[in-house]
Amino acid sequence: MSENKVKIKAKEKEESIRGAVGGQAVIEGVMMKSKDNIAIAVRRRKGEIVKKIKPFKSIRDKYKILNIPIIRGFVNFIEMMKMAMSTLNDSAEMLGLDDDDEEENIENAAEIAVKPEKEVKAKSESKSMIAAASIIGTVLGLALSFGLFFFLPTFIGSQITGLTNFEKGGWFISMTEGIVRLAIFILYILLVTLIPDIKRTFQYHGAEHMAVFCYEAKRELTVENVREYSRFHPRCGTSFMIVMMLIGIIISMFIPDFTGENFNFSNNVAFWLRLAVKLSVFPFIIGIGYEFIKYAGKHDSAFVRIASAPGKWTQLLTTKKPDDKQIEVAVVSLRTALKIDKTEETEPDNKINAG
């Protein structure tokens, strides 16, 4: 094999490693995803780390047409949203707060077996209520996201456009909406950081990035090695959001404001028309954003560094410097996802595996 072919293969292998793993901060822990597995590690209040692993199979593996660029980005977005909600619920269960309370009040397994039927029924009903609350919370969260990042910027943009007297086109309202959307996003993050528990989640977010960097550098996954790396990663979800907003501004420039001579709609009608068009092109924006983030995660050119800069700046807000215990949780999660550490796969009932 020629020297050039060896270099090409080595470069391809390095690029494949860079995009091989990703993760997410969860409640008092970290979720890591490899090509074939999802692993979650959580530190309970008594100090021990519990972990679980389950296989991951993308729908794109079954239907190859979904791997077409742009389309794969939107499919991945839906899968990641679903996974994010699932892992957050899993991490809440893995914290084992209810289990800890039971351990304090129940002396042995025999007493568990003779629990009154009413108590068992009450616990089952409680879980059903939690599940229902989770569904309601998801619906409300989606409604809030739509209101904040679609409805409100488009509404404010249309109002500002209606108040201005100079000649303008789609570019003007697009820039207005984009600035409003970015401002709302940054303000939202700033307000969220005022919640004490969110700071810990952002620390786990930083630990997740540092562990991924360590793996991509082909170093052993230890707390000492991970500690050396940056908490700012180009493939972060925060960067993805910023990239989508910037791409959205560019694409929106080609959407008319529907109030000019060619349309002559009222401001109210123009607002709803523009909102409808923006929603219809949203999957396309997600797809382009995904392709850029995927590319940025595997390359380190000047273009990538410049284009990724706004997302990395925003990570100053969404990641915080973790302590060694939080880094340890991220390391355990990643080692589990890569099956470096032996852990039984969870059954469909999502049993917890203690590590």
Sequence and secondary structure as in RCSB ss.txt:
>XXXX:A:sequence
MSENKVKIKAKEKEESIRGAVGGQAVIEGVMMKSKDNIAIAVRRRKGEIVKKIKPFKSIRDKYKILNIPIIRGFV
NFIEMMKMAMSTLNDSAEMLGLDDDDEEENIENAAEIAVKPEKEVKAKSESKSMIAAASIIGTVLGLALSFGLFF
FLPTFIGSQITGLTNFEKGGWFISMTEGIVRLAIFILYILLVTLIPDIKRTFQYHGAEHMAVFCYEAKRELTVEN
VREYSRFHPRCGTSFMIVMMLIGIIISMFIPDFTGENFNFSNNVAFWLRLAVKLSVFPFIIGIGYEFIKYAGKHD
SAFVRIASAPGKWTQLLTTKKPDDKQIEVAVVSLRTALKIDKTEETEPDNKINAG
>XXXX:A:secstr
  HHHHHHHHHHHHHHHHTS EEEEETTEEEEE SSEEEEEEE TTS EEEEEEE   HHHH GGGGSTTHHHHH
HHHHHHHHHHHHHHHHHHHT HHHHHHHHH  SHHHHHT  HHHHHHHHHHHHHHHHHHHHHHHHHHHHHHIIII
IHHHHHHHHHHHH  S   HHHHHHHHHHHHHHHHHHHHHHHTTSHHHHHHHHHHHHHHHHHHHHHTT    HHH
HTTS S  TT HHHHHHHHHHHHHHHHTTS  S STTT   HHHHHHHHHHHHHHHHHHHHHHHHHHHHHHTT  
 HHHHHHHHHHHHHHHHH     HHHHHHHHHHHHHHTTSS   B  TT   EE 
